[in-house]
Amino acid sequence: MHHGSKVCFQFRDLGFCSYGTNCRYSHTRDTRSRVYHPEGRNKKKTQQPCRHPRRKSQQDLDAISSFFSQYPGFAYNPQRGVAEEFYRMCNFFAWDRDDSERREARQAFKDAMVIQFNSLYGTDISNIENWHKLCIAVNIEPLPTTIAECKQEIEKIHVNLVDLVDTSRQQVELFSSLEGLREYTIKSGKYFPKESAYAGGVLKFLLRQIFS
């Protein structure tokens, strides 16, 4: 059951929610036109077949799945953590740490994580809905009413960015200190790229907070 009158932006915009029945926000959707989602969920279908804006959005959202699909010999399991699956793939292909194929795959994997972050949380820093999506993901409530307030609240949060794009997780883990987050990142091997040509404004703000 979904509580409250606030709208789940992920469900509204994409037709599904990575938190499923555990989401605390209302799942309202436009039922005028839908197509079948491969995981059994519905998503909106555009009425402009020449442009396909929704198809591009879905492709971006599935950037990580698209990355793993480039290695058909490896059986990617989307129910497991994305970092865990990347390292499992490296072991599957017996790539050494200095192997050129591993380096190329790691760079492509980093790009996929950035693209997926942009799709989940947006890139426009002037759009408060993008900040609200991020606030919801890290359990900030009540939702701040201004962008400045969103930034102030988010600055207090310590969260691993790989976890934020890992839709296999029901909830992201929050840490009480930067040191706790650092220890978790090292232990789990969940390193998000510090810089990327694909990074949008929202992601750049988070990266500045973490690496400044």
Buried (B, 14 or more C-beta within 10 A) or exposed (E): EBEEEBBBBBBBBBBBBBBEEEBBBBBEBEEEEBEEEEEEBEBBBBEEEEEEEBBEBBBBBBBBBBBBEEBEEBEBEBEEBBBBBBEBBBEEEEBEEEEEEBEEBBEBBBBBBBBBBBBBBBBEBEBBEBBBBBBBBBEBEEBBEEBEBBBEBBEEBBBBBBBBBBBBBEEBEBBEEEEEBBEBBEEBEBBBBEEBEBBBBBBBBBBEBBEE
